[in-house]
Amino acid sequence: MDVTNENRIEFLKAYNDLRHILMSIHECQDIWMSDIGKLESIHLLMQRVLKFVPQHDDQGNRMHYSDWVLAELDEDDA
């Protein structure tokens, strides 16, 4: 997998957002609604760039609530 410099910059911003969110949670024992949006963005960034996909059951249906796998591993099962 090739991670571009642009991806690294996206991850750096996401990493810093995550650090700030965690510090806020630890200090306040609370979370801001805007932090939830940032967490969702980080989640989607990781899914897109790192190519995470949901597993498939025996009938080929996506199992979104199971642990996700690397796309290339899921293709091997197909």
Secondary structure, 3 states (H helix, E strand, C coil): CCCCHHHHHHHHHHHHHHHHHHHHHHHHCCCCHHHHHHHHHHHHHHHHHCCEECEECCCCCEECCCCCEEHHHHHHHC
